[in-house]
Amino acid sequence: METEVYNIFKILSAHPLWSIQVSIIMLISNLISIGIGRYAIKVRSFGPSIPILGAEGFGLPELLATTSLGHIIGAGTILGLKSIEIIS
């Protein structure tokens, strides 16, 4: 049993799923989604704004919605680029 677990960890560490390219693509996708969502969301929440972004009325629900969209766009971009072997 112990050797099976060790072999699984050995395989996982030999083939990393994330690279710098993947993280940069995901970061850019999320930043683009936040930028679009900041101006595209018309009905905003009444809660407090996130002070870091400096946008009035852009709170936690808007941030979660835009980063969810960013992750969907980023995952699609990463899968597409991996399928045509542009990124490894």
PDB file of N, CA, C and O in Angstrom:
ATOM      1  N   MET A   1       0.827  -1.198   0.000  1.00  0.00           N
ATOM      2  CA  MET A   1       0.000   0.000   0.000  1.00  0.00           C
ATOM      3  C   MET A   1       0.870   1.261   0.000  1.00  0.00           C
ATOM      4  O   MET A   1       0.593   2.222  -0.718  1.00  0.00           O
ATOM      5  N   GLU A   2       1.912   1.238   0.808  1.00  0.00           N
ATOM      6  CA  GLU A   2       2.766   2.413   0.919  1.00  0.00           C
ATOM      7  C   GLU A   2       3.522   2.676  -0.380  1.00  0.00           C
ATOM      8  O   GLU A   2       3.734   3.831  -0.750  1.00  0.00           O
ATOM      9  N   THR A   3       3.926   1.627  -1.066  1.00  0.00           N
ATOM     10  CA  THR A   3       4.641   1.825  -2.332  1.00  0.00           C
ATOM     11  C   THR A   3       3.718   2.339  -3.420  1.00  0.00           C
ATOM     12  O   THR A   3       4.162   3.068  -4.307  1.00  0.00           O
ATOM     13  N   GLU A   4       2.427   1.971  -3.375  1.00  0.00           N
ATOM     14  CA  GLU A   4       1.474   2.478  -4.363  1.00  0.00           C
ATOM     15  C   GLU A   4       1.292   3.987  -4.214  1.00  0.00           C
ATOM     16  O   GLU A   4       1.259   4.713  -5.208  1.00  0.00           O
ATOM     17  N   VAL A   5       1.176   4.451  -2.988  1.00  0.00           N
ATOM     18  CA  VAL A   5       1.035   5.883  -2.743  1.00  0.00           C
ATOM     19  C   VAL A   5       2.297   6.610  -3.166  1.00  0.00           C
ATOM     20  O   VAL A   5       2.228   7.694  -3.746  1.00  0.00           O
ATOM     21  N   TYR A   6       3.446   6.021  -2.880  1.00  0.00           N
ATOM     22  CA  TYR A   6       4.713   6.634  -3.279  1.00  0.00           C
ATOM     23  C   TYR A   6       4.812   6.728  -4.799  1.00  0.00           C
ATOM     24  O   TYR A   6       5.284   7.736  -5.324  1.00  0.00           O
ATOM     25  N   ASN A   7       4.376   5.696  -5.505  1.00  0.00           N
ATOM     26  CA  ASN A   7       4.418   5.714  -6.968  1.00  0.00           C
ATOM     27  C   ASN A   7       3.495   6.779  -7.547  1.00  0.00           C
ATOM     28  O   ASN A   7       3.837   7.414  -8.545  1.00  0.00           O
ATOM     29  N   ILE A   8       2.342   6.982  -6.940  1.00  0.00           N
ATOM     30  CA  ILE A   8       1.415   8.024  -7.403  1.00  0.00           C
ATOM     31  C   ILE A   8       2.054   9.395  -7.240  1.00  0.00           C
ATOM     32  O   ILE A   8       1.989  10.219  -8.153  1.00  0.00           O
ATOM     33  N   PHE A   9       2.673   9.650  -6.082  1.00  0.00           N
ATOM     34  CA  PHE A   9       3.333  10.942  -5.870  1.00  0.00           C
ATOM     35  C   PHE A   9       4.513  11.124  -6.814  1.00  0.00           C
ATOM     36  O   PHE A   9       4.788  12.237  -7.261  1.00  0.00           O
ATOM     37  N   LYS A  10       5.206  10.043  -7.115  1.00  0.00           N
ATOM     38  CA  LYS A  10       6.336  10.103  -8.033  1.00  0.00           C
ATOM     39  C   LYS A  10       5.863  10.473  -9.440  1.00  0.00           C
ATOM     40  O   LYS A  10       6.508  11.270 -10.121  1.00  0.00           O
ATOM     41  N   ILE A  11       4.756   9.907  -9.871  1.00  0.00           N
ATOM     42  CA  ILE A  11       4.202  10.218 -11.195  1.00  0.00           C
ATOM     43  C   ILE A  11       3.707  11.659 -11.240  1.00  0.00           C
ATOM     44  O   ILE A  11       3.955  12.370 -12.213  1.00  0.00           O
ATOM     45  N   LEU A  12       3.009  12.092 -10.195  1.00  0.00           N
ATOM     46  CA  LEU A  12       2.472  13.453 -10.177  1.00  0.00           C
ATOM     47  C   LEU A  12       3.570  14.501 -10.151  1.00  0.00           C
ATOM     48  O   LEU A  12       3.430  15.557 -10.767  1.00  0.00           O
ATOM     49  N   SER A  13       4.649  14.228  -9.455  1.00  0.00           N
ATOM     50  CA  SER A  13       5.721  15.215  -9.393  1.00  0.00           C
ATOM     51  C   SER A  13       6.554  15.236 -10.668  1.00  0.00           C
ATOM     52  O   SER A  13       7.201  16.240 -10.963  1.00  0.00           O
ATOM     53  N   ALA A  14       6.548  14.155 -11.421  1.00  0.00           N
ATOM     54  CA  ALA A  14       7.324  14.104 -12.661  1.00  0.00           C
ATOM     55  C   ALA A  14       6.636  14.856 -13.797  1.00  0.00           C
ATOM     56  O   ALA A  14       7.301  15.326 -14.721  1.00  0.00           O
ATOM     57  N   HIS A  15       5.319  14.972 -13.737  1.00  0.00           N
ATOM     58  CA  HIS A  15       4.554  15.640 -14.790  1.00  0.00           C
ATOM     59  C   HIS A  15       3.715  16.762 -14.180  1.00  0.00           C
ATOM     60  O   HIS A  15       2.535  16.561 -13.892  1.00  0.00           O
ATOM     61  N   PRO A  16       4.298  17.921 -13.984  1.00  0.00           N
ATOM     62  CA  PRO A  16       3.527  19.014 -13.367  1.00  0.00           C
ATOM     63  C   PRO A  16       2.401  19.485 -14.283  1.00  0.00           C
ATOM     64  O   PRO A  16       2.570  19.576 -15.499  1.00  0.00           O
ATOM     65  N   LEU A  17       1.258  19.781 -13.683  1.00  0.00           N
ATOM     66  CA  LEU A  17       0.103  20.232 -14.451  1.00  0.00           C
ATOM     67  C   LEU A  17       0.120  21.737 -14.665  1.00  0.00           C
ATOM     68  O   LEU A  17      -0.488  22.242 -15.608  1.00  0.00           O
ATOM     69  N   TRP A  18       0.814  22.449 -13.791  1.00  0.00           N
ATOM     70  CA  TRP A  18       0.869  23.902 -13.884  1.00  0.00           C
ATOM     71  C   TRP A  18       2.275  24.335 -14.252  1.00  0.00           C
ATOM     72  O   TRP A  18       3.262  23.747 -13.809  1.00  0.00           O
ATOM     73  N   SER A  19       2.346  25.357 -15.059  1.00  0.00           N
ATOM     74  CA  SER A  19       3.628  25.959 -15.395  1.00  0.00           C
ATOM     75  C   SER A  19       3.469  27.474 -15.299  1.00  0.00           C
ATOM     76  O   SER A  19       2.380  27.972 -15.014  1.00  0.00           O
ATOM     77  N   ILE A  20       4.528  28.184 -15.531  1.00  0.00           N
ATOM     78  CA  ILE A  20       4.461  29.647 -15.524  1.00  0.00           C
ATOM     79  C   ILE A  20       3.538  30.130 -16.641  1.00  0.00           C
ATOM     80  O   ILE A  20       2.796  31.095 -16.457  1.00  0.00           O
ATOM     81  N   GLN A  21       3.579  29.469 -17.793  1.00  0.00           N
ATOM     82  CA  GLN A  21       2.718  29.854 -18.916  1.00  0.00           C
ATOM     83  C   GLN A  21       1.248  29.730 -18.542  1.00  0.00           C
ATOM     84  O   GLN A  21       0.448  30.618 -18.836  1.00  0.00           O
ATOM     85  N   VAL A  22       0.895  28.622 -17.890  1.00  0.00           N
ATOM     86  CA  VAL A  22      -0.496  28.387 -17.499  1.00  0.00           C
ATOM     87  C   VAL A  22      -0.946  29.433 -16.487  1.00  0.00           C
ATOM     88  O   VAL A  22      -2.056  29.956 -16.591  1.00  0.00           O
ATOM     89  N   SER A  23      -0.107  29.741 -15.520  1.00  0.00           N
ATOM     90  CA  SER A  23      -0.504  30.719 -14.501  1.00  0.00           C
ATOM     91  C   SER A  23      -0.622  32.126 -15.083  1.00  0.00           C
ATOM     92  O   SER A  23      -1.495  32.890 -14.670  1.00  0.00           O
ATOM     93  N   ILE A  24       0.238  32.477 -16.030  1.00  0.00           N
ATOM     94  CA  ILE A  24       0.143  33.798 -16.666  1.00  0.00           C
ATOM     95  C   ILE A  24      -1.132  33.906 -17.489  1.00  0.00           C
ATOM     96  O   ILE A  24      -1.788  34.947 -17.478  1.00  0.00           O
ATOM     97  N   ILE A  25      -1.490  32.842 -18.205  1.00  0.00           N
ATOM     98  CA  ILE A  25      -2.728  32.844 -18.992  1.00  0.00           C
ATOM     99  C   ILE A  25      -3.934  33.003 -18.075  1.00  0.00           C
ATOM    100  O   ILE A  25      -4.850  33.766 -18.384  1.00  0.00           O
ATOM    101  N   MET A  26      -3.945  32.286 -16.942  1.00  0.00           N
ATOM    102  CA  MET A  26      -5.069  32.384 -16.008  1.00  0.00           C
ATOM    103  C   MET A  26      -5.134  33.775 -15.381  1.00  0.00           C
ATOM    104  O   MET A  26      -6.224  34.319 -15.205  1.00  0.00           O
ATOM    105  N   LEU A  27      -4.002  34.348 -15.046  1.00  0.00           N
ATOM    106  CA  LEU A  27      -3.962  35.691 -14.471  1.00  0.00           C
ATOM    107  C   LEU A  27      -4.489  36.726 -15.456  1.00  0.00           C
ATOM    108  O   LEU A  27      -5.296  37.580 -15.088  1.00  0.00           O
ATOM    109  N   ILE A  28      -4.045  36.657 -16.692  1.00  0.00           N
ATOM    110  CA  ILE A  28      -4.494  37.615 -17.710  1.00  0.00           C
ATOM    111  C   ILE A  28      -5.986  37.452 -17.978  1.00  0.00           C
ATOM    112  O   ILE A  28      -6.693  38.446 -18.144  1.00  0.00           O
ATOM    113  N   SER A  29      -6.473  36.217 -18.023  1.00  0.00           N
ATOM    114  CA  SER A  29      -7.901  35.977 -18.245  1.00  0.00           C
ATOM    115  C   SER A  29      -8.740  36.584 -17.127  1.00  0.00           C
ATOM    116  O   SER A  29      -9.787  37.178 -17.387  1.00  0.00           O
ATOM    117  N   ASN A  30      -8.287  36.437 -15.887  1.00  0.00           N
ATOM    118  CA  ASN A  30      -9.030  37.003 -14.762  1.00  0.00           C
ATOM    119  C   ASN A  30      -8.984  38.523 -14.758  1.00  0.00           C
ATOM    120  O   ASN A  30      -9.994  39.168 -14.473  1.00  0.00           O
ATOM    121  N   LEU A  31      -7.835  39.104 -15.068  1.00  0.00           N
ATOM    122  CA  LEU A  31      -7.747  40.569 -15.104  1.00  0.00           C
ATOM    123  C   LEU A  31      -8.622  41.158 -16.210  1.00  0.00           C
ATOM    124  O   LEU A  31      -9.258  42.194 -16.013  1.00  0.00           O
ATOM    125  N   ILE A  32      -8.656  40.506 -17.365  1.00  0.00           N
ATOM    126  CA  ILE A  32      -9.524  40.972 -18.452  1.00  0.00           C
ATOM    127  C   ILE A  32     -10.986  40.869 -18.039  1.00  0.00           C
ATOM    128  O   ILE A  32     -11.767  41.783 -18.305  1.00  0.00           O
ATOM    129  N   SER A  33     -11.369  39.766 -17.392  1.00  0.00           N
ATOM    130  CA  SER A  33     -12.755  39.599 -16.954  1.00  0.00           C
ATOM    131  C   SER A  33     -13.149  40.624 -15.895  1.00  0.00           C
ATOM    132  O   SER A  33     -14.266  41.140 -15.918  1.00  0.00           O
ATOM    133  N   ILE A  34     -12.245  40.921 -14.973  1.00  0.00           N
ATOM    134  CA  ILE A  34     -12.536  41.942 -13.961  1.00  0.00           C
ATOM    135  C   ILE A  34     -12.688  43.303 -14.627  1.00  0.00           C
ATOM    136  O   ILE A  34     -13.590  44.064 -14.278  1.00  0.00           O
ATOM    137  N   GLY A  35     -11.819  43.615 -15.579  1.00  0.00           N
ATOM    138  CA  GLY A  35     -11.916  44.894 -16.294  1.00  0.00           C
ATOM    139  C   GLY A  35     -13.210  45.029 -17.071  1.00  0.00           C
ATOM    140  O   GLY A  35     -13.835  46.090 -17.057  1.00  0.00           O
ATOM    141  N   ILE A  36     -13.616  43.972 -17.745  1.00  0.00           N
ATOM    142  CA  ILE A  36     -14.873  44.007 -18.497  1.00  0.00           C
ATOM    143  C   ILE A  36     -16.057  44.086 -17.538  1.00  0.00           C
ATOM    144  O   ILE A  36     -16.988  44.861 -17.756  1.00  0.00           O
ATOM    145  N   GLY A  37     -16.017  43.278 -16.475  1.00  0.00           N
ATOM    146  CA  GLY A  37     -17.126  43.251 -15.528  1.00  0.00           C
ATOM    147  C   GLY A  37     -17.313  44.551 -14.777  1.00  0.00           C
ATOM    148  O   GLY A  37     -18.431  44.897 -14.395  1.00  0.00           O
ATOM    149  N   ARG A  38     -16.239  45.263 -14.564  1.00  0.00           N
ATOM    150  CA  ARG A  38     -16.318  46.542 -13.844  1.00  0.00           C
ATOM    151  C   ARG A  38     -17.205  47.538 -14.584  1.00  0.00           C
ATOM    152  O   ARG A  38     -17.921  48.325 -13.966  1.00  0.00           O
ATOM    153  N   TYR A  39     -17.150  47.496 -15.902  1.00  0.00           N
ATOM    154  CA  TYR A  39     -17.948  48.431 -16.698  1.00  0.00           C
ATOM    155  C   TYR A  39     -19.231  47.808 -17.238  1.00  0.00           C
ATOM    156  O   TYR A  39     -20.165  48.536 -17.573  1.00  0.00           O
ATOM    157  N   ALA A  40     -19.302  46.483 -17.331  1.00  0.00           N
ATOM    158  CA  ALA A  40     -20.462  45.837 -17.945  1.00  0.00           C
ATOM    159  C   ALA A  40     -21.584  45.539 -16.957  1.00  0.00           C
ATOM    160  O   ALA A  40     -22.747  45.477 -17.356  1.00  0.00           O
ATOM    161  N   ILE A  41     -21.266  45.353 -15.683  1.00  0.00           N
ATOM    162  CA  ILE A  41     -22.299  45.024 -14.699  1.00  0.00           C
ATOM    163  C   ILE A  41     -23.081  46.287 -14.380  1.00  0.00           C
ATOM    164  O   ILE A  41     -22.538  47.255 -13.847  1.00  0.00           O
ATOM    165  N   LYS A  42     -24.372  46.262 -14.718  1.00  0.00           N
ATOM    166  CA  LYS A  42     -25.219  47.445 -14.512  1.00  0.00           C
ATOM    167  C   LYS A  42     -25.877  47.445 -13.132  1.00  0.00           C
ATOM    168  O   LYS A  42     -25.942  48.487 -12.479  1.00  0.00           O
ATOM    169  N   VAL A  43     -26.366  46.283 -12.682  1.00  0.00           N
ATOM    170  CA  VAL A  43     -27.030  46.193 -11.386  1.00  0.00           C
ATOM    171  C   VAL A  43     -26.002  45.683 -10.383  1.00  0.00           C
ATOM    172  O   VAL A  43     -25.652  44.502 -10.378  1.00  0.00           O
ATOM    173  N   ARG A  44     -25.531  46.579  -9.543  1.00  0.00           N
ATOM    174  CA  ARG A  44     -24.487  46.235  -8.580  1.00  0.00           C
ATOM    175  C   ARG A  44     -25.094  45.989  -7.207  1.00  0.00           C
ATOM    176  O   ARG A  44     -26.216  46.407  -6.922  1.00  0.00           O
ATOM    177  N   SER A  45     -24.338  45.307  -6.368  1.00  0.00           N
ATOM    178  CA  SER A  45     -24.814  45.005  -5.023  1.00  0.00           C
ATOM    179  C   SER A  45     -24.767  46.258  -4.153  1.00  0.00           C
ATOM    180  O   SER A  45     -24.092  47.237  -4.472  1.00  0.00           O
ATOM    181  N   PHE A  46     -25.502  46.198  -3.048  1.00  0.00           N
ATOM    182  CA  PHE A  46     -25.558  47.338  -2.138  1.00  0.00           C
ATOM    183  C   PHE A  46     -24.545  47.225  -1.010  1.00  0.00           C
ATOM    184  O   PHE A  46     -24.488  48.093  -0.139  1.00  0.00           O
ATOM    185  N   GLY A  47     -23.752  46.172  -1.015  1.00  0.00           N
ATOM    186  CA  GLY A  47     -22.759  45.964   0.033  1.00  0.00           C
ATOM    187  C   GLY A  47     -21.570  46.891  -0.126  1.00  0.00           C
ATOM    188  O   GLY A  47     -21.518  47.707  -1.047  1.00  0.00           O
ATOM    189  N   PRO A  48     -20.619  46.755   0.781  1.00  0.00           N
ATOM    190  CA  PRO A  48     -19.427  47.611   0.704  1.00  0.00           C
ATOM    191  C   PRO A  48     -18.562  47.267  -0.505  1.00  0.00           C
ATOM    192  O   PRO A  48     -18.519  46.123  -0.956  1.00  0.00           O
ATOM    193  N   SER A  49     -17.882  48.273  -1.010  1.00  0.00           N
ATOM    194  CA  SER A  49     -16.986  48.084  -2.147  1.00  0.00           C
ATOM    195  C   SER A  49     -15.660  47.506  -1.679  1.00  0.00           C
ATOM    196  O   SER A  49     -15.306  47.603  -0.504  1.00  0.00           O
ATOM    197  N   ILE A  50     -14.939  46.909  -2.604  1.00  0.00           N
ATOM    198  CA  ILE A  50     -13.609  46.397  -2.302  1.00  0.00           C
ATOM    199  C   ILE A  50     -12.646  47.573  -2.402  1.00  0.00           C
ATOM    200  O   ILE A  50     -12.508  48.155  -3.478  1.00  0.00           O
ATOM    201  N   PRO A  51     -11.976  47.937  -1.312  1.00  0.00           N
ATOM    202  CA  PRO A  51     -11.153  49.150  -1.332  1.00  0.00           C
ATOM    203  C   PRO A  51      -9.900  49.048  -2.206  1.00  0.00           C
ATOM    204  O   PRO A  51      -9.375  50.070  -2.649  1.00  0.00           O
ATOM    205  N   ILE A  52      -9.423  47.849  -2.454  1.00  0.00           N
ATOM    206  CA  ILE A  52      -8.185  47.693  -3.225  1.00  0.00           C
ATOM    207  C   ILE A  52      -8.392  48.098  -4.679  1.00  0.00           C
ATOM    208  O   ILE A  52      -7.516  48.714  -5.286  1.00  0.00           O
ATOM    209  N   LEU A  53      -9.540  47.754  -5.232  1.00  0.00           N
ATOM    210  CA  LEU A  53      -9.785  48.029  -6.645  1.00  0.00           C
ATOM    211  C   LEU A  53     -10.089  49.498  -6.913  1.00  0.00           C
ATOM    212  O   LEU A  53      -9.895  49.973  -8.032  1.00  0.00           O
ATOM    213  N   GLY A  54     -10.555  50.211  -5.920  1.00  0.00           N
ATOM    214  CA  GLY A  54     -10.851  51.625  -6.103  1.00  0.00           C
ATOM    215  C   GLY A  54     -12.084  51.885  -6.943  1.00  0.00           C
ATOM    216  O   GLY A  54     -12.267  52.997  -7.440  1.00  0.00           O
ATOM    217  N   ALA A  55     -12.925  50.894  -7.110  1.00  0.00           N
ATOM    218  CA  ALA A  55     -14.141  51.051  -7.909  1.00  0.00           C
ATOM    219  C   ALA A  55     -15.341  51.118  -6.973  1.00  0.00           C
ATOM    220  O   ALA A  55     -15.563  50.199  -6.185  1.00  0.00           O
ATOM    221  N   GLU A  56     -16.090  52.163  -7.049  1.00  0.00           N
ATOM    222  CA  GLU A  56     -17.271  52.333  -6.209  1.00  0.00           C
ATOM    223  C   GLU A  56     -18.356  51.366  -6.670  1.00  0.00           C
ATOM    224  O   GLU A  56     -18.695  51.324  -7.852  1.00  0.00           O
ATOM    225  N   GLY A  57     -18.899  50.590  -5.734  1.00  0.00           N
ATOM    226  CA  GLY A  57     -19.971  49.664  -6.049  1.00  0.00           C
ATOM    227  C   GLY A  57     -19.507  48.318  -6.579  1.00  0.00           C
ATOM    228  O   GLY A  57     -20.340  47.486  -6.936  1.00  0.00           O
ATOM    229  N   PHE A  58     -18.220  48.083  -6.641  1.00  0.00           N
ATOM    230  CA  PHE A  58     -17.692  46.797  -7.109  1.00  0.00           C
ATOM    231  C   PHE A  58     -17.315  45.986  -5.882  1.00  0.00           C
ATOM    232  O   PHE A  58     -16.206  46.105  -5.362  1.00  0.00           O
ATOM    233  N   GLY A  59     -18.255  45.154  -5.420  1.00  0.00           N
ATOM    234  CA  GLY A  59     -18.062  44.414  -4.185  1.00  0.00           C
ATOM    235  C   GLY A  59     -17.700  42.960  -4.407  1.00  0.00           C
ATOM    236  O   GLY A  59     -17.289  42.559  -5.496  1.00  0.00           O
ATOM    237  N   LEU A  60     -17.862  42.182  -3.354  1.00  0.00           N
ATOM    238  CA  LEU A  60     -17.501  40.771  -3.394  1.00  0.00           C
ATOM    239  C   LEU A  60     -18.330  39.970  -4.403  1.00  0.00           C
ATOM    240  O   LEU A  60     -17.753  39.152  -5.119  1.00  0.00           O
ATOM    241  N   PRO A  61     -19.656  40.161  -4.499  1.00  0.00           N
ATOM    242  CA  PRO A  61     -20.408  39.396  -5.505  1.00  0.00           C
ATOM    243  C   PRO A  61     -19.929  39.655  -6.935  1.00  0.00           C
ATOM    244  O   PRO A  61     -19.849  38.730  -7.743  1.00  0.00           O
ATOM    245  N   GLU A  62     -19.617  40.893  -7.237  1.00  0.00           N
ATOM    246  CA  GLU A  62     -19.124  41.222  -8.580  1.00  0.00           C
ATOM    247  C   GLU A  62     -17.740  40.622  -8.825  1.00  0.00           C
ATOM    248  O   GLU A  62     -17.445  40.143  -9.920  1.00  0.00           O
ATOM    249  N   LEU A  63     -16.897  40.654  -7.792  1.00  0.00           N
ATOM    250  CA  LEU A  63     -15.563  40.077  -7.918  1.00  0.00           C
ATOM    251  C   LEU A  63     -15.637  38.569  -8.137  1.00  0.00           C
ATOM    252  O   LEU A  63     -14.921  38.028  -8.979  1.00  0.00           O
ATOM    253  N   LEU A  64     -16.498  37.890  -7.385  1.00  0.00           N
ATOM    254  CA  LEU A  64     -16.656  36.447  -7.556  1.00  0.00           C
ATOM    255  C   LEU A  64     -17.215  36.103  -8.931  1.00  0.00           C
ATOM    256  O   LEU A  64     -16.786  35.132  -9.554  1.00  0.00           O
ATOM    257  N   ALA A  65     -18.166  36.894  -9.402  1.00  0.00           N
ATOM    258  CA  ALA A  65     -18.744  36.636 -10.727  1.00  0.00           C
ATOM    259  C   ALA A  65     -17.713  36.825 -11.832  1.00  0.00           C
ATOM    260  O   ALA A  65     -17.619  36.001 -12.742  1.00  0.00           O
ATOM    261  N   THR A  66     -16.946  37.899 -11.758  1.00  0.00           N
ATOM    262  CA  THR A  66     -15.978  38.162 -12.825  1.00  0.00           C
ATOM    263  C   THR A  66     -14.806  37.179 -12.796  1.00  0.00           C
ATOM    264  O   THR A  66     -14.310  36.780 -13.849  1.00  0.00           O
ATOM    265  N   THR A  67     -14.362  36.788 -11.603  1.00  0.00           N
ATOM    266  CA  THR A  67     -13.267  35.816 -11.563  1.00  0.00           C
ATOM    267  C   THR A  67     -13.747  34.414 -11.938  1.00  0.00           C
ATOM    268  O   THR A  67     -12.962  33.611 -12.443  1.00  0.00           O
ATOM    269  N   SER A  68     -15.018  34.111 -11.701  1.00  0.00           N
ATOM    270  CA  SER A  68     -15.563  32.836 -12.182  1.00  0.00           C
ATOM    271  C   SER A  68     -15.540  32.796 -13.698  1.00  0.00           C
ATOM    272  O   SER A  68     -15.135  31.799 -14.295  1.00  0.00           O
ATOM    273  N   LEU A  69     -15.975  33.883 -14.320  1.00  0.00           N
ATOM    274  CA  LEU A  69     -15.913  33.968 -15.774  1.00  0.00           C
ATOM    275  C   LEU A  69     -14.464  33.913 -16.253  1.00  0.00           C
ATOM    276  O   LEU A  69     -14.171  33.277 -17.266  1.00  0.00           O
ATOM    277  N   GLY A  70     -13.564  34.569 -15.541  1.00  0.00           N
ATOM    278  CA  GLY A  70     -12.152  34.548 -15.903  1.00  0.00           C
ATOM    279  C   GLY A  70     -11.554  33.152 -15.848  1.00  0.00           C
ATOM    280  O   GLY A  70     -10.724  32.796 -16.685  1.00  0.00           O
ATOM    281  N   HIS A  71     -11.972  32.359 -14.864  1.00  0.00           N
ATOM    282  CA  HIS A  71     -11.476  30.988 -14.779  1.00  0.00           C
ATOM    283  C   HIS A  71     -12.021  30.129 -15.918  1.00  0.00           C
ATOM    284  O   HIS A  71     -11.307  29.274 -16.443  1.00  0.00           O
ATOM    285  N   ILE A  72     -13.263  30.345 -16.300  1.00  0.00           N
ATOM    286  CA  ILE A  72     -13.830  29.602 -17.431  1.00  0.00           C
ATOM    287  C   ILE A  72     -13.097  29.959 -18.718  1.00  0.00           C
ATOM    288  O   ILE A  72     -12.729  29.075 -19.491  1.00  0.00           O
ATOM    289  N   ILE A  73     -12.886  31.240 -18.946  1.00  0.00           N
ATOM    290  CA  ILE A  73     -12.156  31.680 -20.144  1.00  0.00           C
ATOM    291  C   ILE A  73     -10.716  31.167 -20.108  1.00  0.00           C
ATOM    292  O   ILE A  73     -10.201  30.693 -21.120  1.00  0.00           O
ATOM    293  N   GLY A  74     -10.067  31.259 -18.949  1.00  0.00           N
ATOM    294  CA  GLY A  74      -8.690  30.797 -18.819  1.00  0.00           C
ATOM    295  C   GLY A  74      -8.553  29.299 -19.036  1.00  0.00           C
ATOM    296  O   GLY A  74      -7.621  28.852 -19.704  1.00  0.00           O
ATOM    297  N   ALA A  75      -9.477  28.517 -18.475  1.00  0.00           N
ATOM    298  CA  ALA A  75      -9.416  27.063 -18.655  1.00  0.00           C
ATOM    299  C   ALA A  75      -9.606  26.692 -20.122  1.00  0.00           C
ATOM    300  O   ALA A  75      -8.913  25.815 -20.637  1.00  0.00           O
ATOM    301  N   GLY A  76     -10.536  27.352 -20.788  1.00  0.00           N
ATOM    302  CA  GLY A  76     -10.733  27.091 -22.214  1.00  0.00           C
ATOM    303  C   GLY A  76      -9.522  27.470 -23.041  1.00  0.00           C
ATOM    304  O   GLY A  76      -9.143  26.753 -23.967  1.00  0.00           O
ATOM    305  N   THR A  77      -8.918  28.591 -22.708  1.00  0.00           N
ATOM    306  CA  THR A  77      -7.719  29.030 -23.424  1.00  0.00           C
ATOM    307  C   THR A  77      -6.566  28.060 -23.215  1.00  0.00           C
ATOM    308  O   THR A  77      -5.861  27.712 -24.163  1.00  0.00           O
ATOM    309  N   ILE A  78      -6.376  27.626 -21.983  1.00  0.00           N
ATOM    310  CA  ILE A  78      -5.290  26.695 -21.675  1.00  0.00           C
ATOM    311  C   ILE A  78      -5.505  25.358 -22.374  1.00  0.00           C
ATOM    312  O   ILE A  78      -4.574  24.805 -22.961  1.00  0.00           O
ATOM    313  N   LEU A  79      -6.732  24.838 -22.313  1.00  0.00           N
ATOM    314  CA  LEU A  79      -7.004  23.567 -22.985  1.00  0.00           C
ATOM    315  C   LEU A  79      -6.823  23.682 -24.493  1.00  0.00           C
ATOM    316  O   LEU A  79      -6.286  22.774 -25.129  1.00  0.00           O
ATOM    317  N   GLY A  80      -7.266  24.790 -25.062  1.00  0.00           N
ATOM    318  CA  GLY A  80      -7.103  24.985 -26.499  1.00  0.00           C
ATOM    319  C   GLY A  80      -5.652  25.095 -26.910  1.00  0.00           C
ATOM    320  O   GLY A  80      -5.235  24.489 -27.898  1.00  0.00           O
ATOM    321  N   LEU A  81      -4.877  25.864 -26.160  1.00  0.00           N
ATOM    322  CA  LEU A  81      -3.459  26.022 -26.491  1.00  0.00           C
ATOM    323  C   LEU A  81      -2.667  24.735 -26.266  1.00  0.00           C
ATOM    324  O   LEU A  81      -1.702  24.462 -26.979  1.00  0.00           O
ATOM    325  N   LYS A  82      -3.084  23.941 -25.262  1.00  0.00           N
ATOM    326  CA  LYS A  82      -2.412  22.657 -25.058  1.00  0.00           C
ATOM    327  C   LYS A  82      -2.766  21.668 -26.156  1.00  0.00           C
ATOM    328  O   LYS A  82      -1.931  20.853 -26.548  1.00  0.00           O
ATOM    329  N   SER A  83      -3.996  21.728 -26.657  1.00  0.00           N
ATOM    330  CA  SER A  83      -4.393  20.773 -27.693  1.00  0.00           C
ATOM    331  C   SER A  83      -3.690  21.037 -29.019  1.00  0.00           C
ATOM    332  O   SER A  83      -3.466  20.106 -29.792  1.00  0.00           O
ATOM    333  N   ILE A  84      -3.339  22.290 -29.294  1.00  0.00           N
ATOM    334  CA  ILE A  84      -2.586  22.579 -30.520  1.00  0.00           C
ATOM    335  C   ILE A  84      -1.091  22.712 -30.234  1.00  0.00           C
ATOM    336  O   ILE A  84      -0.313  23.152 -31.080  1.00  0.00           O
ATOM    337  N   GLU A  85      -0.714  22.318 -29.010  1.00  0.00           N
ATOM    338  CA  GLU A  85       0.682  22.202 -28.571  1.00  0.00           C
ATOM    339  C   GLU A  85       1.478  23.501 -28.660  1.00  0.00           C
ATOM    340  O   GLU A  85       2.661  23.488 -28.998  1.00  0.00           O
ATOM    341  N   ILE A  86       0.825  24.618 -28.356  1.00  0.00           N
ATOM    342  CA  ILE A  86       1.544  25.890 -28.255  1.00  0.00           C
ATOM    343  C   ILE A  86       2.198  26.010 -26.881  1.00  0.00           C
ATOM    344  O   ILE A  86       3.314  26.514 -26.759  1.00  0.00           O
ATOM    345  N   ILE A  87       1.492  25.542 -25.843  1.00  0.00           N
ATOM    346  CA  ILE A  87       2.086  25.505 -24.505  1.00  0.00           C
ATOM    347  C   ILE A  87       2.250  24.049 -24.097  1.00  0.00           C
ATOM    348  O   ILE A  87       1.547  23.168 -24.592  1.00  0.00           O
ATOM    349  N   SER A  88       3.176  23.813 -23.198  1.00  0.00           N
ATOM    350  CA  SER A  88       3.417  22.428 -22.770  1.00  0.00           C
ATOM    351  C   SER A  88       2.794  22.160 -21.423  1.00  0.00           C
ATOM    352  O   SER A  88       2.896  21.048 -20.906  1.00  0.00           O
TER     353      SER A  88
END
